[in-house]
Amino acid sequence: MSFLYPNMLFGLFALAIPIIIHLFNFRRHKIVYFSNTATLKTIEQENAKTKKLKYIIALIMRMLFIAGLVFAFAYPYNPEQKLKTDDTDNLVAVYIDNSMSMHSQSSEVSLIEDARSSARALVSNISPSQRFVLLTNSRQLDNEYPMNQDEMLMSIDAMQTEASPLTFNNLYENLQMIMKRNGFKSASLFMYSDFQENMMNMEGLVADSAIQLVVMPLVSDYQQNIYIDTVWLSSPILQKDLANEINVRVVNESDKNINGLPVNFEIDGKSVAFNTIDIHANGKNEVAMQFVLTDSGEKTASVSINDYPITFDDTYNFVLSVRPIIKIVELSTGTGDLAIKALFENDSLFDYHVMNPYRIDQQYLSDCQMVIVDGDAKLNETMWQKIIDFAKDGGSVVVFPSENSERSVNSEISNDTLSVSAIASQHEFFSDIFVSIPHNADLPKVYKHAQIDKMRFYNTLILMSLQNGTSFFTLSKIGSGNIFCFASQLGNDWTNFTDNSLFVPIMYKIAMLGGQMNRMSYTLGVDKDIAINDLTAFSEGDIRIRDAKGSFEMIPMVEMRSNRALLRLYDELPGAGFYTINKGDEVVETTAWNDNRKESKMKFLDREEVDKILKDNRLNVHSVLKADEIHFGIMETMIRRSMMWKSFIILSLITMLIEILVLRFWK
């Protein structure tokens, strides 16, 4: 047994007081005269023995009463409950959750400032001989090496206040690695967090009894939030000088209905659309806004709402890109299909070329958005693999059947005359081609068709089918691109598809879908790679990532893969916003970054839930404090939670009761 206030034990000297009182009885005795005392001798002797025993019992009770009070005020506790913060082989780790949800208010300050203040007091009250590490979601390596007390306090003051969320298993494994790397036998981990549900991921966690946990859940005064969840285009292809539409999903994480919430849409810092939205309590809703782009290239855009006090998720950044020219290659041993040539060759929107499949310009192919494989192309397995790799990188591939090639995706030619009988009109491919199909629609006729081999590609969907139930037009998702297969060639002896009104919009849609399109946005803490299609930008010169203000710069790792450049971020970007990829002073591409929307979900674990999860995973949990206890001395608070002092108070009360009973009823 140890004591929080050992100086109080000097109060045991007070035990001399009842002893002195009993040894020196200062009461004056009254003398009573008797004529004959012989008859009182026996009674007197018996009363003296009884009185002496009664006084001894009372003395013991009084001494126990005083001792019980002294021990109770000295605050006894079990030494095993004390943290190993005075062991030189023990590492003191302080984790401060600096994710965006910690910017919510607690009393008059934010949760993260509350945690920072308490962490400073904690470190200041631990022996300066201890070694410390500061763990945050930012994973700053300078803070993950053992520091002395002064260095730790400076690191707490200088730590970043914004970072992507970190799961518990990643935090725990990181501390284990730090301990092993620096030769520490044990560690005390103090955790300050609001403990969102998505944080407590225990998958693959291996418990270590040498790590002692002290957990301090922080509770916000604001448990409600409204945020922009995501943004997407109604059509993935942006068209210049035509109406385009963007959709915004807004989520209401509160118990109140939201009516008339303003939603503002900006392009290049100028407002281009405005709308309002109504959202039910704990629900979500979507709003659409139209806009027109008058020129090609990249445009920085954002959608925003107003919601206080949690504001990090009120803006969603993205990049709108209108491709000036779509490059198309038709692989054919001849001059190419006449209908395709007539469709694309004289249109300024397209750069159309016919290439022999055995003399392909690989550099040109890597810059294309669409590859058409004629029935006479007769591709071997090596060429097929190149085409598949092209699709995986985001390109559109159109395959027409061959009558003779064993390597075609089609076989079993049929000469039956059929019509297209069904169209998957609800599929997103047809979303901007037509609104509805009339019952008497003039659909393409087929005079000769092949059986499409659906087993060659995974995730094959039938977009158009014939009267006999076989496929006429299919879509296979592969990588980030698409492979479209037709059951007929485009010649008049195969089909009248080229004369049908569906031919032009379908072929245009395939061309516009192709393409190694730049991503609209990236998520901080999740996305680590940026794929760049313009290989000429990486022929020479340093590549750097810069923010819009020019205050941040990073040199990424560059890896060439499948005719694309992959930029790998070795560190996290400082915050949401727009970042340019530069070669020297030239901007190669603009990227948009947003905070992880997992942080926007206002679902937190309370103290009991956190305690249960940690103990269910057999972790060495020293204590899980209440939110209001972090404002007092952490070490003292944990010891004060010992109930041993109550036992001594109860002992004192019992001894007092016994003394009263003895003196009052023992005659």
KEVEXRO-927166 format. One line per field, with one value per residue (C-alpha): residue in one letter; chain; x, y, z. Coordinates in steps of 0.2 Angstrom, whole numbers, plus 5000, padded with zeros to 4 digits. Layout:
BEGIN
residuo = [A; ...] $
cadena = [A; ...] $
c1 = [X; ...] $
c2 = [Y; ...] $
c3 = [Z; ...] $
//
This chain:
BEGIN
residuo = [M; S; F; L; Y; P; N; M; L; F; G; L; F; A; L; A; I; P; I; I; I; H; L; F; N; F; R; R; H; K; I; V; Y; F; S; N; T; A; T; L; K; T; I; E; Q; E; N; A; K; T; K; K; L; K; Y; I; I; A; L; I; M; R; M; L; F; I; A; G; L; V; F; A; F; A; Y; P; Y; N; P; E; Q; K; L; K; T; D; D; T; D; N; L; V; A; V; Y; I; D; N; S; M; S; M; H; S; Q; S; S; E; V; S; L; I; E; D; A; R; S; S; A; R; A; L; V; S; N; I; S; P; S; Q; R; F; V; L; L; T; N; S; R; Q; L; D; N; E; Y; P; M; N; Q; D; E; M; L; M; S; I; D; A; M; Q; T; E; A; S; P; L; T; F; N; N; L; Y; E; N; L; Q; M; I; M; K; R; N; G; F; K; S; A; S; L; F; M; Y; S; D; F; Q; E; N; M; M; N; M; E; G; L; V; A; D; S; A; I; Q; L; V; V; M; P; L; V; S; D; Y; Q; Q; N; I; Y; I; D; T; V; W; L; S; S; P; I; L; Q; K; D; L; A; N; E; I; N; V; R; V; V; N; E; S; D; K; N; I; N; G; L; P; V; N; F; E; I; D; G; K; S; V; A; F; N; T; I; D; I; H; A; N; G; K; N; E; V; A; M; Q; F; V; L; T; D; S; G; E; K; T; A; S; V; S; I; N; D; Y; P; I; T; F; D; D; T; Y; N; F; V; L; S; V; R; P; I; I; K; I; V; E; L; S; T; G; T; G; D; L; A; I; K; A; L; F; E; N; D; S; L; F; D; Y; H; V; M; N; P; Y; R; I; D; Q; Q; Y; L; S; D; C; Q; M; V; I; V; D; G; D; A; K; L; N; E; T; M; W; Q; K; I; I; D; F; A; K; D; G; G; S; V; V; V; F; P; S; E; N; S; E; R; S; V; N; S; E; I; S; N; D; T; L; S; V; S; A; I; A; S; Q; H; E; F; F; S; D; I; F; V; S; I; P; H; N; A; D; L; P; K; V; Y; K; H; A; Q; I; D; K; M; R; F; Y; N; T; L; I; L; M; S; L; Q; N; G; T; S; F; F; T; L; S; K; I; G; S; G; N; I; F; C; F; A; S; Q; L; G; N; D; W; T; N; F; T; D; N; S; L; F; V; P; I; M; Y; K; I; A; M; L; G; G; Q; M; N; R; M; S; Y; T; L; G; V; D; K; D; I; A; I; N; D; L; T; A; F; S; E; G; D; I; R; I; R; D; A; K; G; S; F; E; M; I; P; M; V; E; M; R; S; N; R; A; L; L; R; L; Y; D; E; L; P; G; A; G; F; Y; T; I; N; K; G; D; E; V; V; E; T; T; A; W; N; D; N; R; K; E; S; K; M; K; F; L; D; R; E; E; V; D; K; I; L; K; D; N; R; L; N; V; H; S; V; L; K; A; D; E; I; H; F; G; I; M; E; T; M; I; R; R; S; M; M; W; K; S; F; I; I; L; S; L; I; T; M; L; I; E; I; L; V; L; R; F; W; K] $
cadena = [A; A; A; A; A; A; A; A; A; A; A; A; A; A; A; A; A; A; A; A; A; A; A; A; A; A; A; A; A; A; A; A; A; A; A; A; A; A; A; A; A; A; A; A; A; A; A; A; A; A; A; A; A; A; A; A; A; A; A; A; A; A; A; A; A; A; A; A; A; A; A; A; A; A; A; A; A; A; A; A; A; A; A; A; A; A; A; A; A; A; A; A; A; A; A; A; A; A; A; A; A; A; A; A; A; A; A; A; A; A; A; A; A; A; A; A; A; A; A; A; A; A; A; A; A; A; A; A; A; A; A; A; A; A; A; A; A; A; A; A; A; A; A; A; A; A; A; A; A; A; A; A; A; A; A; A; A; A; A; A; A; A; A; A; A; A; A; A; A; A; A; A; A; A; A; A; A; A; A; A; A; A; A; A; A; A; A; A; A; A; A; A; A; A; A; A; A; A; A; A; A; A; A; A; A; A; A; A; A; A; A; A; A; A; A; A; A; A; A; A; A; A; A; A; A; A; A; A; A; A; A; A; A; A; A; A; A; A; A; A; A; A; A; A; A; A; A; A; A; A; A; A; A; A; A; A; A; A; A; A; A; A; A; A; A; A; A; A; A; A; A; A; A; A; A; A; A; A; A; A; A; A; A; A; A; A; A; A; A; A; A; A; A; A; A; A; A; A; A; A; A; A; A; A; A; A; A; A; A; A; A; A; A; A; A; A; A; A; A; A; A; A; A; A; A; A; A; A; A; A; A; A; A; A; A; A; A; A; A; A; A; A; A; A; A; A; A; A; A; A; A; A; A; A; A; A; A; A; A; A; A; A; A; A; A; A; A; A; A; A; A; A; A; A; A; A; A; A; A; A; A; A; A; A; A; A; A; A; A; A; A; A; A; A; A; A; A; A; A; A; A; A; A; A; A; A; A; A; A; A; A; A; A; A; A; A; A; A; A; A; A; A; A; A; A; A; A; A; A; A; A; A; A; A; A; A; A; A; A; A; A; A; A; A; A; A; A; A; A; A; A; A; A; A; A; A; A; A; A; A; A; A; A; A; A; A; A; A; A; A; A; A; A; A; A; A; A; A; A; A; A; A; A; A; A; A; A; A; A; A; A; A; A; A; A; A; A; A; A; A; A; A; A; A; A; A; A; A; A; A; A; A; A; A; A; A; A; A; A; A; A; A; A; A; A; A; A; A; A; A; A; A; A; A; A; A; A; A; A; A; A; A; A; A; A; A; A; A; A; A; A; A; A; A; A; A; A; A; A; A; A; A; A; A; A; A; A; A; A; A; A; A; A; A; A; A; A; A; A; A; A; A; A; A; A; A; A; A; A; A; A; A; A; A; A; A; A; A; A; A; A; A; A; A; A; A; A; A; A; A; A; A; A; A; A; A; A; A; A; A; A; A; A; A; A; A; A; A; A; A; A; A; A; A; A; A; A; A; A; A; A; A; A; A; A; A; A; A; A; A; A; A; A; A; A; A; A; A; A; A; A; A; A; A; A; A; A] $
c1 = [5000; 5006; 5000; 4996; 5000; 5012; 5015; 4998; 5005; 5013; 4995; 4998; 5007; 4989; 4988; 4997; 4982; 4970; 4984; 4988; 4970; 4969; 4985; 4982; 4964; 4962; 4944; 4942; 4936; 4922; 4925; 4910; 4912; 4906; 4904; 4911; 4920; 4923; 4907; 4913; 4930; 4924; 4912; 4926; 4938; 4926; 4921; 4939; 4943; 4928; 4931; 4949; 4944; 4931; 4943; 4956; 4943; 4938; 4956; 4959; 4943; 4949; 4966; 4958; 4947; 4961; 4972; 4958; 4956; 4974; 4976; 4961; 4967; 4984; 4975; 4981; 4981; 4988; 5005; 5001; 4988; 5002; 5009; 5027; 5032; 5047; 5055; 5069; 5065; 5048; 5043; 5030; 5019; 5006; 4993; 4984; 4970; 4972; 4959; 4946; 4932; 4943; 4940; 4923; 4920; 4921; 4916; 4924; 4939; 4941; 4944; 4961; 4966; 4958; 4969; 4985; 4983; 4980; 4995; 5006; 5001; 5004; 5021; 5026; 5021; 5031; 5049; 5061; 5072; 5058; 5059; 5044; 5036; 5022; 5010; 4998; 4988; 5001; 5015; 5028; 5045; 5053; 5041; 5043; 5060; 5063; 5063; 5067; 5053; 5057; 5058; 5041; 5033; 5039; 5033; 5016; 5015; 5021; 5011; 5000; 4981; 4974; 4977; 4968; 4961; 4972; 4964; 4969; 4977; 4989; 4993; 4996; 5007; 5017; 5021; 5026; 5038; 5045; 5048; 5057; 5068; 5073; 5075; 5061; 5054; 5037; 5027; 5013; 5001; 4990; 4977; 4967; 4953; 4935; 4934; 4924; 4917; 4928; 4944; 4942; 4948; 4955; 4958; 4974; 4979; 4991; 4990; 5006; 5005; 5020; 5010; 4999; 4984; 4977; 4962; 4954; 4938; 4934; 4916; 4910; 4896; 4891; 4886; 4877; 4884; 4879; 4891; 4894; 4897; 4901; 4900; 4898; 4893; 4877; 4888; 4906; 4910; 4910; 4905; 4911; 4897; 4883; 4874; 4882; 4875; 4883; 4875; 4879; 4874; 4872; 4870; 4861; 4869; 4857; 4840; 4832; 4825; 4835; 4825; 4831; 4850; 4860; 4872; 4884; 4894; 4910; 4921; 4938; 4932; 4917; 4899; 4891; 4875; 4865; 4852; 4844; 4840; 4829; 4835; 4826; 4834; 4847; 4845; 4852; 4847; 4854; 4853; 4858; 4865; 4868; 4883; 4891; 4910; 4915; 4933; 4944; 4956; 4956; 4944; 4946; 4928; 4920; 4903; 4900; 4887; 4887; 4887; 4894; 4904; 4911; 4916; 4930; 4917; 4907; 4917; 4920; 4934; 4936; 4943; 4933; 4942; 4936; 4947; 4951; 4954; 4949; 4962; 4955; 4965; 4957; 4967; 4964; 4974; 4965; 4959; 4947; 4928; 4920; 4906; 4918; 4929; 4915; 4910; 4926; 4938; 4931; 4926; 4937; 4934; 4943; 4960; 4957; 4970; 4970; 4985; 4991; 4990; 5008; 5015; 5007; 5015; 5016; 5018; 5003; 4993; 4996; 4990; 4973; 4956; 4948; 4954; 4944; 4948; 4941; 4936; 4950; 4963; 4968; 4977; 4988; 4989; 5002; 4992; 4977; 4986; 4992; 4974; 4968; 4982; 4976; 4958; 4964; 4973; 4956; 4954; 4939; 4940; 4928; 4929; 4920; 4919; 4930; 4924; 4940; 4951; 4953; 4958; 4942; 4931; 4917; 4914; 4899; 4893; 4874; 4865; 4848; 4839; 4835; 4831; 4837; 4823; 4830; 4840; 4847; 4840; 4842; 4861; 4871; 4879; 4862; 4859; 4862; 4858; 4839; 4826; 4814; 4812; 4795; 4786; 4787; 4805; 4815; 4829; 4844; 4842; 4855; 4857; 4873; 4880; 4893; 4891; 4900; 4912; 4907; 4920; 4934; 4931; 4924; 4910; 4901; 4884; 4872; 4867; 4858; 4851; 4843; 4826; 4833; 4841; 4859; 4869; 4872; 4881; 4890; 4901; 4915; 4922; 4941; 4952; 4947; 4942; 4929; 4928; 4913; 4909; 4898; 4890; 4891; 4903; 4897; 4895; 4878; 4879; 4880; 4868; 4859; 4866; 4876; 4860; 4851; 4849; 4858; 4874; 4881; 4877; 4883; 4900; 4902; 4898; 4911; 4924; 4920; 4921; 4938; 4951; 4962; 4952; 4959; 4951; 4939; 4946; 4957; 4955; 4968; 4975; 4967; 4975; 4993; 4996; 4992; 4992; 4997; 4994; 5005; 5022; 5031; 5030; 5042; 5055; 5066; 5066; 5061; 5042; 5035; 5018; 5014; 4999; 4989; 4997; 5015; 5018; 5020; 5031; 5034; 5045; 5035; 5042; 5039; 5036; 5033; 5020; 5010; 5014; 5008; 5017; 5013; 5017; 5018; 5016; 5028; 5020; 5003; 4998; 4995; 4976; 4961; 4963; 4970; 4988; 4997; 5009; 5024; 5039; 5049; 5037; 5025; 5009; 5006; 4990; 4979; 4972; 4959; 4960; 4946; 4946; 4940; 4921; 4922; 4927; 4910; 4900; 4895; 4895; 4906; 4910; 4907; 4918; 4910; 4911; 4929; 4933; 4924; 4932; 4949; 4947; 4938; 4954; 4964; 4974; 4982; 4970; 4975; 4961; 4948; 4945; 4929; 4930; 4930; 4944; 4957; 4957; 4965; 4982; 4981; 4992; 4983; 4966; 4970; 4976; 4961; 4950; 4956; 4942; 4954; 4952; 4933; 4938; 4947; 4933; 4921; 4933; 4934; 4915; 4913; 4926; 4917; 4900; 4909; 4916; 4898; 4890; 4904; 4903; 4884; 4878; 4892; 4888] $
c2 = [5000; 5017; 5035; 5050; 5062; 5053; 5068; 5066; 5051; 5062; 5064; 5047; 5056; 5061; 5043; 5049; 5060; 5046; 5037; 5052; 5055; 5037; 5037; 5053; 5054; 5072; 5070; 5074; 5059; 5062; 5054; 5045; 5039; 5022; 5016; 4998; 4995; 4976; 4972; 4983; 4975; 4961; 4972; 4985; 4973; 4966; 4983; 4989; 4974; 4978; 4996; 4994; 4982; 4994; 5009; 4998; 4994; 5012; 5017; 5005; 5011; 5029; 5025; 5016; 5030; 5043; 5031; 5027; 5046; 5049; 5035; 5040; 5058; 5051; 5044; 5025; 5016; 5000; 5003; 4992; 5005; 5018; 5020; 5016; 5034; 5034; 5019; 5024; 5009; 5015; 5026; 5040; 5041; 5055; 5053; 5069; 5066; 5081; 5075; 5088; 5082; 5088; 5106; 5105; 5115; 5109; 5122; 5138; 5130; 5117; 5099; 5099; 5114; 5106; 5090; 5101; 5110; 5094; 5085; 5100; 5098; 5079; 5080; 5094; 5083; 5068; 5066; 5075; 5060; 5051; 5050; 5055; 5053; 5063; 5053; 5062; 5058; 5068; 5055; 5068; 5058; 5071; 5068; 5049; 5049; 5049; 5067; 5075; 5085; 5102; 5095; 5086; 5102; 5112; 5098; 5099; 5118; 5116; 5101; 5102; 5104; 5097; 5079; 5064; 5052; 5038; 5021; 5013; 4998; 5009; 5020; 5005; 4996; 5013; 5014; 4995; 4999; 5015; 5005; 4991; 5003; 5012; 4998; 5002; 4987; 4996; 5011; 5022; 5028; 5043; 5045; 5061; 5059; 5061; 5042; 5043; 5025; 5024; 5026; 5011; 4998; 4983; 4972; 4963; 4970; 4960; 4965; 4970; 4969; 4980; 4995; 5003; 5013; 5029; 5034; 5051; 5053; 5071; 5076; 5090; 5102; 5101; 5084; 5090; 5093; 5097; 5093; 5090; 5072; 5071; 5079; 5071; 5076; 5070; 5065; 5061; 5071; 5090; 5098; 5116; 5129; 5116; 5115; 5103; 5097; 5094; 5085; 5088; 5077; 5085; 5075; 5081; 5074; 5082; 5079; 5094; 5096; 5109; 5119; 5131; 5128; 5138; 5129; 5139; 5133; 5143; 5140; 5149; 5159; 5166; 5160; 5152; 5143; 5144; 5133; 5128; 5111; 5104; 5089; 5079; 5076; 5063; 5061; 5067; 5075; 5079; 5095; 5098; 5114; 5118; 5127; 5131; 5131; 5142; 5136; 5120; 5116; 5114; 5124; 5124; 5123; 5121; 5119; 5126; 5128; 5137; 5127; 5132; 5127; 5112; 5120; 5109; 5099; 5114; 5115; 5102; 5105; 5098; 5101; 5102; 5097; 5100; 5090; 5100; 5085; 5067; 5055; 5040; 5025; 5012; 4996; 4989; 4981; 4991; 5009; 5008; 5007; 5020; 5024; 5027; 5037; 5048; 5051; 5056; 5061; 5078; 5083; 5096; 5088; 5072; 5067; 5051; 5040; 5022; 5011; 4994; 4983; 4977; 4995; 5003; 5019; 5015; 5033; 5039; 5025; 5030; 5047; 5041; 5040; 5027; 5012; 5003; 4985; 4981; 4964; 4962; 4967; 4949; 4953; 4941; 4937; 4950; 4964; 4959; 4961; 4979; 4983; 4977; 4987; 5002; 4999; 4996; 5014; 5022; 5021; 5015; 5000; 4995; 4978; 4972; 4954; 4944; 4930; 4921; 4926; 4913; 4927; 4937; 4940; 4934; 4917; 4906; 4918; 4917; 4923; 4925; 4942; 4950; 4966; 4974; 4971; 4977; 4992; 4994; 5012; 5013; 5011; 5026; 5024; 5029; 5043; 5058; 5049; 5048; 5051; 5037; 5024; 5024; 5008; 5010; 5015; 5011; 5000; 4993; 4977; 4963; 4952; 4943; 4942; 4933; 4926; 4938; 4928; 4935; 4924; 4934; 4949; 4951; 4962; 4961; 4969; 4968; 4985; 4980; 4963; 4954; 4946; 4928; 4934; 4935; 4951; 4964; 4977; 4974; 4984; 4976; 4986; 4983; 4993; 5011; 5009; 5001; 4988; 4988; 4973; 4973; 4957; 4964; 4973; 4990; 4984; 4984; 4965; 4964; 4977; 4994; 5001; 5015; 5021; 5021; 5037; 5028; 5025; 5043; 5046; 5029; 5031; 5049; 5043; 5029; 5041; 5054; 5041; 5036; 5043; 5042; 5057; 5067; 5064; 5077; 5076; 5067; 5063; 5068; 5053; 5041; 5044; 5043; 5042; 5054; 5046; 5058; 5054; 5067; 5058; 5072; 5082; 5070; 5069; 5081; 5093; 5091; 5088; 5098; 5099; 5116; 5124; 5139; 5151; 5146; 5143; 5124; 5113; 5094; 5084; 5068; 5051; 5048; 5030; 5026; 5012; 5006; 5022; 5033; 5043; 5039; 5052; 5045; 5056; 5051; 5064; 5071; 5087; 5101; 5103; 5103; 5114; 5115; 5109; 5111; 5098; 5108; 5105; 5120; 5135; 5125; 5118; 5101; 5097; 5104; 5093; 5096; 5088; 5087; 5081; 5063; 5064; 5050; 5064; 5072; 5058; 5063; 5046; 5044; 5031; 5035; 5031; 5014; 5009; 5013; 5004; 4988; 4988; 4990; 4976; 4965; 4965; 4961; 4977; 4983; 4997; 5006; 5018; 5027; 5044; 5055; 5070; 5082; 5073; 5079; 5096; 5090; 5082; 5066; 5056; 5062; 5059; 5041; 5038; 5047; 5034; 5021; 5017; 5012; 5028; 5024; 5008; 5018; 5030; 5016; 5009; 5025; 5026; 5008; 5011; 5027; 5017; 5003; 5016; 5024; 5007; 5002; 5018; 5019; 5001; 4992; 4994] $
c3 = [5000; 4995; 4999; 4988; 5003; 5014; 5025; 5032; 5041; 5054; 5060; 5068; 5083; 5088; 5094; 5110; 5115; 5120; 5129; 5139; 5143; 5149; 5159; 5168; 5173; 5179; 5186; 5205; 5215; 5228; 5245; 5253; 5271; 5276; 5294; 5289; 5272; 5275; 5265; 5250; 5247; 5235; 5225; 5223; 5217; 5204; 5198; 5196; 5184; 5173; 5173; 5167; 5153; 5147; 5147; 5137; 5124; 5123; 5121; 5107; 5098; 5100; 5093; 5078; 5075; 5074; 5064; 5051; 5048; 5046; 5034; 5024; 5022; 5017; 5002; 5001; 4985; 4977; 4971; 4956; 4950; 4948; 4931; 4927; 4924; 4935; 4926; 4915; 4904; 4901; 4887; 4890; 4874; 4872; 4858; 4853; 4840; 4828; 4816; 4810; 4822; 4836; 4831; 4838; 4854; 4872; 4884; 4878; 4868; 4855; 4859; 4852; 4863; 4878; 4874; 4871; 4888; 4898; 4889; 4894; 4912; 4911; 4904; 4916; 4931; 4926; 4931; 4919; 4918; 4908; 4889; 4879; 4861; 4854; 4843; 4831; 4815; 4806; 4809; 4811; 4812; 4822; 4836; 4836; 4843; 4862; 4868; 4885; 4895; 4887; 4869; 4872; 4878; 4863; 4852; 4859; 4857; 4838; 4833; 4818; 4822; 4806; 4799; 4792; 4804; 4811; 4817; 4834; 4827; 4816; 4832; 4843; 4830; 4827; 4846; 4846; 4832; 4841; 4857; 4848; 4838; 4854; 4866; 4878; 4888; 4892; 4888; 4895; 4882; 4886; 4873; 4870; 4857; 4854; 4849; 4833; 4829; 4813; 4823; 4834; 4821; 4830; 4815; 4816; 4833; 4843; 4862; 4871; 4890; 4891; 4885; 4898; 4892; 4900; 4889; 4890; 4879; 4875; 4873; 4862; 4866; 4848; 4842; 4826; 4808; 4791; 4777; 4758; 4756; 4738; 4721; 4704; 4686; 4678; 4662; 4664; 4649; 4650; 4634; 4629; 4626; 4631; 4647; 4659; 4676; 4693; 4707; 4726; 4740; 4757; 4774; 4789; 4805; 4817; 4825; 4816; 4799; 4788; 4776; 4763; 4765; 4753; 4741; 4731; 4716; 4710; 4696; 4696; 4711; 4703; 4707; 4693; 4701; 4717; 4724; 4741; 4748; 4761; 4772; 4784; 4802; 4801; 4782; 4766; 4750; 4733; 4722; 4704; 4696; 4678; 4671; 4654; 4651; 4636; 4634; 4636; 4649; 4668; 4679; 4699; 4706; 4723; 4731; 4748; 4762; 4779; 4795; 4811; 4821; 4811; 4795; 4788; 4777; 4771; 4755; 4742; 4730; 4712; 4695; 4679; 4663; 4645; 4634; 4618; 4606; 4608; 4599; 4591; 4583; 4572; 4570; 4553; 4539; 4526; 4526; 4540; 4541; 4530; 4542; 4557; 4545; 4540; 4558; 4565; 4552; 4548; 4565; 4574; 4590; 4585; 4580; 4570; 4562; 4555; 4560; 4555; 4571; 4567; 4566; 4581; 4587; 4606; 4611; 4601; 4607; 4625; 4622; 4614; 4622; 4610; 4600; 4587; 4583; 4566; 4561; 4549; 4562; 4567; 4583; 4591; 4610; 4613; 4604; 4613; 4630; 4624; 4620; 4637; 4646; 4637; 4643; 4661; 4660; 4657; 4638; 4628; 4616; 4603; 4596; 4580; 4576; 4564; 4553; 4553; 4567; 4581; 4593; 4591; 4605; 4594; 4585; 4578; 4564; 4562; 4546; 4554; 4551; 4568; 4576; 4592; 4604; 4621; 4627; 4645; 4645; 4664; 4663; 4665; 4647; 4640; 4653; 4641; 4624; 4626; 4640; 4635; 4621; 4612; 4609; 4590; 4590; 4574; 4581; 4572; 4561; 4560; 4545; 4551; 4569; 4579; 4597; 4609; 4620; 4637; 4646; 4639; 4650; 4668; 4673; 4656; 4654; 4640; 4634; 4618; 4614; 4599; 4597; 4600; 4617; 4611; 4614; 4601; 4611; 4627; 4640; 4650; 4664; 4665; 4676; 4675; 4657; 4646; 4632; 4621; 4609; 4594; 4588; 4570; 4559; 4552; 4534; 4526; 4524; 4543; 4549; 4546; 4563; 4554; 4546; 4563; 4574; 4588; 4579; 4581; 4599; 4604; 4595; 4602; 4619; 4618; 4612; 4626; 4639; 4635; 4641; 4655; 4662; 4676; 4693; 4699; 4717; 4729; 4748; 4761; 4770; 4758; 4741; 4740; 4721; 4706; 4689; 4675; 4656; 4648; 4648; 4638; 4654; 4663; 4649; 4659; 4674; 4692; 4696; 4711; 4719; 4725; 4733; 4726; 4738; 4734; 4753; 4751; 4740; 4739; 4727; 4724; 4719; 4700; 4694; 4675; 4674; 4659; 4648; 4663; 4676; 4694; 4707; 4724; 4739; 4753; 4765; 4768; 4760; 4773; 4770; 4758; 4743; 4726; 4722; 4705; 4698; 4690; 4679; 4683; 4680; 4669; 4677; 4671; 4680; 4694; 4707; 4720; 4738; 4751; 4770; 4773; 4775; 4788; 4800; 4797; 4804; 4822; 4830; 4845; 4858; 4876; 4890; 4894; 4876; 4874; 4890; 4884; 4866; 4873; 4887; 4875; 4864; 4880; 4880; 4896; 4901; 4917; 4917; 4906; 4913; 4913; 4901; 4916; 4925; 4912; 4919; 4935; 4938; 4928; 4939; 4955; 4947; 4943; 4961; 4968; 4959; 4972; 4984; 4998; 5008; 5010; 5019; 5032; 5034; 5037; 5049; 5059; 5060; 5066; 5080; 5085; 5086; 5096; 5108; 5111; 5114; 5126; 5136; 5136; 5139; 5148; 5166] $
//
